[in-house]
Amino acid sequence: MNALPLFVDFGVQIKARSPALQTFVVQLVGVEGYLPTARAVRGGGYSAIAESNTVGPEGGQVLVDRTVDLVKSLWPEPKR
């Protein structure tokens, strides 16, 4: 399985929504294209066009949401 390089916006979303004091986004770079944001697709450019990618912005948002859910599961909210 090859990895898709994330656009930095996805990493920023993960960090901003993480309950951890520090969150590091580490990724592998593969040959399958890029994982562009919706903003990048609107702006165009090589790394954001459909021909350069196997997954679109919706997949990137799913990745962000699921990653944040997993990180949050490590820091459960205290019971009141």
C-alpha positions as CSV (number, residue, x, y, z in Angstrom):
1,M,0.0,0.0,0.0
2,N,1.4,3.4,-0.9
3,A,0.8,6.5,1.1
4,L,-0.6,9.8,-0.2
5,P,1.2,13.0,0.9
6,L,-1.2,15.1,2.9
7,F,-1.7,18.7,2.2
8,V,-0.6,20.6,5.3
9,D,-4.2,21.8,6.0
10,F,-5.2,18.3,7.0
11,G,-2.3,18.1,9.5
12,V,-3.3,21.4,10.9
13,Q,-6.8,20.2,11.4
14,I,-5.7,17.1,13.2
15,K,-3.4,19.1,15.5
16,A,-6.0,21.8,16.2
17,R,-8.7,19.2,17.1
18,S,-6.4,16.9,19.1
19,P,-6.8,16.9,22.9
20,A,-3.2,15.9,23.3
21,L,-0.8,18.6,24.5
22,Q,1.4,17.9,21.5
23,T,0.4,16.1,18.3
24,F,2.8,15.3,15.6
25,V,1.6,14.3,12.1
26,V,4.1,11.9,10.5
27,Q,3.5,10.5,7.0
28,L,5.1,8.4,4.4
29,V,5.3,9.5,0.8
30,G,4.3,7.2,-2.0
31,V,3.7,7.4,-5.7
32,E,-0.1,7.4,-5.7
33,G,-0.4,11.2,-6.0
34,Y,-1.5,13.6,-3.3
35,L,-4.3,14.1,-0.9
36,P,-5.6,17.6,-1.7
37,T,-7.9,19.7,0.3
38,A,-11.1,21.2,-1.2
39,R,-9.4,24.6,-1.1
40,A,-6.5,23.2,-3.1
41,V,-8.8,21.7,-5.7
42,R,-10.6,25.0,-6.2
43,G,-7.2,26.7,-6.6
44,G,-6.0,24.2,-9.2
45,G,-2.5,23.2,-9.8
46,Y,-0.7,19.9,-10.5
47,S,-1.0,18.4,-7.1
48,A,-4.8,19.1,-6.8
49,I,-6.1,17.9,-10.2
50,A,-8.0,14.6,-10.4
51,E,-5.4,13.1,-12.8
52,S,-2.7,13.5,-10.1
53,N,-4.7,11.8,-7.3
54,T,-6.4,8.6,-6.3
55,V,-8.3,10.1,-3.4
56,G,-10.1,13.4,-3.2
57,P,-10.7,16.0,-0.5
58,E,-13.6,14.0,1.0
59,G,-11.2,11.1,1.7
60,G,-8.8,13.5,3.4
61,Q,-11.6,14.8,5.6
62,V,-12.5,11.2,6.6
63,L,-8.9,10.6,7.4
64,V,-8.8,13.8,9.7
65,D,-12.1,12.9,11.4
66,R,-11.1,9.3,12.1
67,T,-7.6,10.2,13.2
68,V,-9.0,12.8,15.7
69,D,-11.5,10.2,17.0
70,L,-8.6,7.7,17.6
71,V,-6.5,10.3,19.4
72,K,-9.5,11.4,21.5
73,S,-10.0,7.8,22.5
74,L,-6.6,7.9,24.2
75,W,-7.7,11.0,26.3
76,P,-11.2,10.2,27.4
77,E,-13.1,13.1,29.0
78,P,-13.3,12.8,32.8
79,K,-16.7,11.5,34.2
80,R,-18.6,14.1,36.1
